[in-house]
């Protein structure tokens, strides 16, 4: 039996393949594996941050969180990460929308939510959670905070009882009782008109009451400055 020797050129070509092409293929496979592992680890961290954040308090946020977990379980790691992001910021976004409808100045809350999104995109999930929480709190506080600011700016608490309501509103705001603070601020705005109407004669009360009702509607729609102007009209009319 004769043995066929591989030509020297073929040997060199084979060695070149092993050193370059074949080795590159193995390297690319390993690199892809590393990337997949990183994506999986990142998704896991994102889902865990969203789950433990306590921010999924709205129905939509809960849905996002459930979808994120399901996507991770099915190996859809990038989708799981995106849904985790939505779960973290959704409640704060809803709080901002609600606050704006109630007249709140949500500038600071919007800054926090932008920072939360940026932090999440950089993989800083825990920082994103903290910023989303700040955005949520800032948004919830903003209607009462804005109303109190308008009352003070316009010297609207012109009766003793209105001053009491204003002080109580500030204390409630400081204590984190934002809804109570908002209601007390509303009372502080409306009390001067109510007080003047209660002391006026019947001839003066009709138009005064109309202004008062308009003031209450304006406050409820978040137009605090308009509410204060209408209360002043109501008070003046009742005292005439």
C-alpha positions in Angstrom: 0.0 0.0 0.0 1.4 3.4 -1.0 1.0 6.4 1.3 0.1 9.7 -0.4 1.8 12.6 1.1 0.0 15.9 1.4 1.8 18.5 -0.7 3.7 21.1 1.3 1.5 23.9 -0.1 -1.6 22.2 1.1 -0.2 21.7 4.6 0.6 25.4 4.8 -2.9 26.3 3.6 -4.4 24.0 6.2 -2.3 25.5 8.9 -3.3 29.0 7.8 -7.0 28.0 8.0 -6.5 26.7 11.5 -4.6 29.8 12.6 -6.8 32.4 11.0 -10.2 31.4 9.5 -11.1 28.5 11.7 -9.8 30.2 14.8 -11.8 33.3 14.0 -14.9 31.2 13.6 -14.4 29.8 17.1 -13.7 33.3 18.4 -16.9 34.7 16.9 -18.9 31.8 18.4 -17.4 32.5 21.8 -18.1 36.3 21.5 -21.7 35.7 20.5 -22.1 33.4 23.5 -20.7 36.1 25.8 -23.1 38.7 24.3 -26.1 36.4 24.8 -25.0 35.8 28.4 -24.7 39.6 29.0 -28.1 40.2 27.5 -29.7 37.5 29.6 -28.0 38.8 32.8 -29.0 42.3 32.0 -32.6 41.3 31.5 -32.7 39.3 34.7 -31.4 42.3 36.6 -34.0 44.6 34.9 -36.9 42.3 35.7 -35.8 41.8 39.3 -35.4 45.6 39.8 -38.9 46.1 38.4 -40.4 43.4 40.5 -38.9 44.6 43.8 -39.4 48.3 43.1 -43.0 48.5 44.3 -43.7 50.8 41.4 -46.1 48.5 39.6 -49.1 49.9 41.3 -51.2 50.8 38.3 -53.0 48.2 36.3 -50.9 48.9 33.2 -47.7 48.7 35.2 -48.7 45.3 36.6 -49.4 44.1 33.0 -45.9 45.3 31.9 -44.3 43.5 34.8 -46.1 40.3 34.1 -45.2 40.5 30.4 -41.5 41.2 31.3 -41.4 38.1 33.5 -43.0 36.0 30.8 -40.7 37.3 28.1 -37.7 36.4 30.2 -39.0 32.9 30.9 -39.4 32.4 27.1 -35.8 33.6 26.4 -36.9 36.9 24.9 -34.4 38.9 27.0 -34.3 42.2 25.1 -38.1 42.4 25.2 -38.1 41.5 28.9 -35.7 44.5 29.5 -37.9 46.9 27.5 -41.1 45.8 29.4 -39.3 46.1 32.7 -38.5 49.7 31.8 -42.1 50.4 31.1 -43.2 48.7 34.4 -40.8 51.0 36.4 -41.8 54.3 34.8 -45.5 53.8 34.0 -46.9 54.7 37.5 -44.9 57.9 37.6 -46.0 58.9 34.1 -49.6 58.3 35.1 -49.1 60.4 38.2 -47.7 63.2 36.1 -50.7 63.1 33.8 -53.1 63.2 36.7 -51.2 66.0 38.4 -51.2 68.2 35.3 -55.0 67.8 35.1 -55.3 69.0 38.7 -53.1 72.0 38.1 -49.9 70.7 39.4 -46.5 72.1 38.2 -44.9 68.8 37.2 -41.6 70.2 35.9 -39.5 68.5 38.6 -41.3 65.2 38.2 -40.7 65.3 34.5 -37.0 65.9 35.1 -36.8 62.9 37.4 -38.6 60.6 34.9 -36.2 61.7 32.1 -33.3 60.9 34.4 -34.9 57.5 35.3 -35.2 56.6 31.6 -31.6 57.6 31.0 -30.3 55.6 33.9 -32.3 52.6 32.8 -30.9 52.8 29.3 -27.4 52.8 30.8 -28.1 49.6 32.7 -28.4 51.4 36.1 -31.6 49.8 37.0 -31.6 50.5 40.8 -30.9 54.2 40.1 -33.7 54.3 37.6 -36.1 52.9 40.3 -35.0 55.5 42.8 -35.5 58.3 40.3 -38.9 56.9 39.2 -40.0 56.9 42.8 -38.9 60.6 43.2 -40.9 61.4 40.0 -44.0 59.7 41.4 -43.8 61.5 44.7 -43.1 64.8 43.1 -46.0 64.4 40.8 -48.4 63.4 43.5 -47.4 66.4 45.7 -47.5 69.0 42.9 -51.2 69.9 42.8 -51.3 70.8 46.5 -47.8 72.4 46.3 -48.8 74.6 43.4 -52.1 75.6 45.0 -50.4 76.6 48.2 -47.9 78.6 46.2 -50.7 80.5 44.4 -52.5 81.2 47.7 -49.4 82.7 49.2 -48.5 84.6 46.1 -51.9 86.2 45.9 -52.5 86.7 49.6 -55.7 84.7 49.2 -56.1 83.4 52.8 -57.8 86.6 53.9 -59.9 85.2 56.8 -58.8 83.6 60.1 -60.2 80.2 59.0 -58.6 80.4 55.6 -55.2 80.9 57.3 -55.8 77.9 59.5 -56.7 75.8 56.4 -53.5 77.0 54.7 -51.3 76.1 57.7 -53.0 72.7 57.8 -52.4 72.2 54.1 -48.7 73.0 54.4 -48.4 70.6 57.4 -50.2 67.8 55.4 -48.0 68.4 52.4 -44.9 68.2 54.5 -46.2 64.9 56.0 -46.7 63.4 52.6 -50.5 63.5 52.8 -50.9 65.1 49.4 -54.6 64.5 48.9 -55.5 66.0 52.3 -53.2 69.0 51.6 -55.0 69.6 48.3 -58.4 69.5 49.9 -57.3 71.9 52.7 -55.8 74.3 50.1 -59.1 74.3 48.3 -60.9 75.2 51.6 -58.3 78.0 52.2 -59.1 79.5 48.7 -62.9 79.3 49.1 -63.4 80.2 52.7 -63.2 84.0 52.2 -66.2 83.9 49.8 -68.1 81.5 52.0 -67.5 83.7 55.0 -68.6 86.9 53.2 -71.8 85.2 51.8 -72.8 83.9 55.2 -72.7 87.5 56.5 -74.3 89.2 53.6 -78.0 90.1 52.9 -80.0 88.1 50.4 -79.9 90.7 47.7 -76.1 90.4 47.5 -75.7 86.7 47.7 -77.0 85.4 44.4 -74.2 86.8 42.2 -71.7 86.1 45.0 -72.8 82.5 45.1 -72.4 82.2 41.3 -68.8 83.5 41.5 -68.2 81.1 44.4 -69.4 78.1 42.4 -67.3 79.2 39.4 -64.3 79.5 41.8 -64.8 76.0 43.0 -65.0 74.6 39.5 -61.9 76.6 38.5 -59.9 75.2 41.4 -61.1 71.6 40.7 -59.9 72.0 37.1 -56.5 73.1 38.3 -56.8 76.8 37.5 -55.9 78.1 40.9 -55.2 81.7 40.0 -58.7 82.0 38.3 -60.3 80.4 41.4 -58.7 83.0 43.6 -59.8 85.9 41.3 -63.4 84.6 41.4 -63.3 84.3 45.1 -62.3 87.9 45.4 -65.2 88.8 43.1 -67.6 86.8 45.2 -66.3 88.3 48.4 -66.6 91.8 47.0 -70.1 91.2 45.7 -71.3 89.7 49.0 -69.9 92.7 50.9 -71.5 95.3 48.7 
